């Protein structure tokens, strides 16, 4: 672990890709295409599957966006977030420079994603829950947080 407590060395790099649907397609089409054909294309790429530790899709809907607006806070203007965990930045660079990955993923994105895609590189700081790597439960005020069922 990095002795710099403000910016600890992460055990993985989390790549967050903020996605907007193309304006000419429905929400249903966007989410269906992202969940099914797009995932299939990504999983057919050996560089992607060998370098990615975890891949998660965060979906929203017009109803959820409306509920968020009712809270009185500004709401981000995205339709989803792709979360990809890799061990190193070199792994991510290898994925995004893989000729076949770029060829097929970039072509497929044109079917449902509005460009440009915005990115954030980050790391997690688990406060409540179970660490997927160690299986350890986090603690809050000295008490172990029970696993959710």
HELIX and SHEET records of a PDB file:
HELIX    1   1 UNK A   27  UNK A   33  1                                   7    
HELIX    2   2 UNK A   34  UNK A   38  3                                   5    
HELIX    3   3 UNK A   39  UNK A   43  1                                   5    
HELIX    4   4 UNK A   46  UNK A   51  1                                   6    
HELIX    5   5 UNK A   62  UNK A   69  1                                   8    
HELIX    6   6 UNK A   89  UNK A   97  1                                   9    
HELIX    7   7 UNK A   99  UNK A  109  1                                  11    
SHEET    1   A 4 UNK A  52  UNK A  59  0                                        
SHEET    2   A 4 UNK A  80  UNK A  86 -1                                        
SHEET    3   A 4 UNK A  13  UNK A  21 -1                                        
SHEET    4   A 4 UNK A 113  UNK A 122 -1                                        
SHEET    1   B 2 UNK A 139  UNK A 140  0                                        
SHEET    2   B 2 UNK A 143  UNK A 144 -1                                        
END                                                                             
